[in-house]
Amino acid sequence: MRVLLLLLLLANLVFLAWTQYSTLQAATETHLVDQQINREAIRVLSPSQVDVARREPPKTVACMELGSFNLTDASKVDELLAPLGLGGRLYQHRIDESANWWVFMPPQAGREGAQKKVAELTRLGVQEYFILVDDPKFLFAISLGVFRSEEAARNRLEELRARGVRTMQVGRRATPVQRMVYEIRAVDDVTSAKLAEIKAEFASVELKECAKPAAPVDAK
C-alpha cells in the first residue's frame, strides 16, 4: 500500500514538472516569434522595382550656362525663368560679341521708302527691325537681325519668308553686339529639363556646363 502511494506521488510530481516545462517552452517560442521580422511585411520586388531601388540619387550639376541671347530675347527668357524660383542661384551678365551675318532689305528709296517698308513689316507681325542711317553703303537699308553664324541668319530668313516678308538677303556684316548669358547654380534634374525646354525655343543658343562660373554680377 505504501509503495502504491509513493508511485502515485511520483507520477504527480512528474506530471507537474512536465506541465510547467511545456508552458515555459511555449512562452519562449512565442517570444522568439515576436522577435522575428514581420513576415506579412515582406514582398517580392518586380524587376522594374529592383531597377528603381538600385537607381542612383538625382545628380546636381554645379553650374549650367544658358545663352547667349540678344537683349530682346533676354526679356522673354527672364519671364520663362521666373516660375522656376531660382532665387540666388541665378546670375546673368552681358557679353560683347561680333555678329558676322545679317538678314536685311537693301537700301530703300530714301527715308520715306524705308518707312513704307517698315509699315509693311509691322502689318506682317515683324517687330524686330532697324533702319540704317549712319552707313553710306547701306543708307536706308533695313536690318532684320544680326547673327553669329550663316545658318542662324538663314533660319531667320526662312522664318520671315513664312510670314510673307520678301526682298530680303543674307550677307556678311561684322557688327558688335551685346548679348545676355544666364548662369544657374546647383542645377538638379528637374531644373535641367526646364532649361532644356527654354533652350528649344531659341535658335543657336547653347545649354552647357559652365567652364568657369562668373562672378555674381546682376544676381537675381
TORKE-718063 format. One line per 2 residues: number of its first residue (from 1); for each residue x, y, z of C-alpha. Coordinates in steps of 0.5 Angstrom, whole numbers. Example, Ala and Ser with C-alpha at 12.3 -4.5 7.8 and 13.67 -1.06 7.14 Angstrom:
residues 2
1) 25 -9 16  27 -2 14
***
This chain:
residues 220
1) 0 0 0  6 5 2
3) 9 3 -5  3 5 -9
5) 2 12 -5  10 13 -7
7) 8 11 -14  2 16 -15
9) 6 22 -11  12 21 -16
11) 7 21 -22  4 27 -20
13) 11 30 -19  13 28 -26
15) 6 31 -29  7 38 -25
17) 14 38 -28  12 37 -35
19) 7 42 -35  11 47 -32
21) 16 46 -38  11 46 -43
23) 8 52 -41  15 55 -40
25) 17 53 -47  11 56 -51
27) 12 62 -48  20 62 -50
29) 18 60 -57  12 66 -57
31) 17 71 -55  22 69 -61
33) 17 69 -66  15 76 -63
35) 23 78 -64  23 76 -72
37) 22 80 -78  14 81 -79
39) 13 76 -85  7 80 -87
41) 11 86 -89  16 82 -94
43) 14 83 -101  18 80 -107
45) 20 86 -112  19 86 -119
47) 25 87 -124  23 94 -125
49) 22 96 -118  29 93 -117
51) 32 98 -122  28 104 -118
53) 32 101 -112  38 101 -115
55) 38 108 -119  43 113 -117
57) 40 119 -113  39 125 -117
59) 45 129 -119  46 136 -118
61) 51 140 -123  55 146 -120
63) 53 151 -125  50 151 -132
65) 50 156 -137  45 158 -142
67) 46 163 -148  47 168 -151
69) 41 172 -152  40 178 -156
71) 37 184 -151  30 183 -154
73) 30 175 -153  33 176 -146
75) 27 180 -143  23 173 -145
77) 28 169 -142  27 173 -136
79) 20 171 -136  21 164 -137
81) 26 163 -132  21 167 -126
83) 17 161 -125  23 156 -123
85) 24 160 -117  32 160 -118
87) 33 166 -113  40 167 -111
89) 42 161 -116  41 165 -122
91) 46 170 -125  46 174 -131
93) 52 178 -135  53 182 -141
95) 58 180 -146  61 183 -152
97) 60 179 -159  61 180 -166
99) 56 178 -171  58 177 -177
101) 52 175 -181  46 179 -182
103) 39 179 -185  37 186 -189
105) 33 189 -194  37 193 -199
107) 37 201 -199  30 204 -200
109) 28 210 -204  30 215 -198
111) 27 215 -191  20 215 -194
113) 21 209 -198  24 206 -191
115) 19 208 -187  14 205 -192
117) 17 198 -192  17 198 -184
119) 10 199 -184  9 193 -189
121) 13 189 -184  9 192 -178
123) 3 189 -181  6 182 -182
125) 8 182 -175  15 183 -175
127) 17 188 -169  25 187 -170
129) 28 191 -175  33 197 -175
131) 33 203 -181  41 204 -182
133) 42 212 -183  49 212 -181
135) 53 208 -186  53 211 -193
137) 54 204 -196  47 202 -193
139) 44 208 -192  36 207 -191
141) 37 199 -191  33 195 -186
143) 37 191 -182  32 185 -179
145) 37 182 -175  45 180 -174
147) 47 173 -172  54 170 -171
149) 53 164 -176  50 164 -183
151) 46 158 -181  42 162 -176
153) 42 168 -181  39 163 -186
155) 34 160 -181  31 168 -179
157) 31 169 -187  26 163 -187
159) 22 165 -181  21 171 -184
161) 19 169 -191  14 164 -188
163) 11 171 -185  10 173 -192
165) 16 178 -192  20 179 -199
167) 26 182 -202  31 180 -196
169) 38 178 -197  43 174 -192
171) 50 178 -192  56 178 -188
173) 57 184 -184  61 185 -177
175) 57 188 -172  59 189 -165
177) 53 187 -161  51 186 -153
179) 48 179 -151  46 176 -145
181) 48 170 -141  45 166 -136
183) 48 162 -130  45 157 -126
185) 48 154 -120  46 148 -116
187) 42 145 -122  38 139 -121
189) 35 134 -126  28 138 -126
191) 31 145 -127  36 142 -132
193) 30 139 -136  26 146 -135
195) 32 150 -138  33 145 -144
197) 25 147 -146  27 154 -145
199) 33 153 -150  29 149 -155
201) 25 156 -156  31 160 -159
203) 36 158 -165  43 158 -164
205) 43 158 -156  47 153 -152
207) 46 150 -145  52 147 -142
209) 56 146 -136  60 153 -134
211) 67 153 -136  68 157 -130
213) 63 161 -126  63 168 -127
215) 63 173 -121  56 174 -118
217) 54 180 -123  47 183 -123
219) 45 177 -119  37 175 -119
***
